[in-house]
């Protein structure tokens, strides 16, 4: 999955540049969209990881509090 996001960004950059060079608005747009798709997927993945980490932290804190009460 991570490779697909990076690949989308690279392919998009290449398409965008090629479109500019050959004067193809359509290819340039396809490249921009593909690059943005990769960037957005990467950002969503990072957000998901951040949320998982924060949730894990809170659950661990709760378990630690419960363990202390039992002792």
Order of alpha helices (4+ residues) and beta strands (2+ residues): alpha-alpha
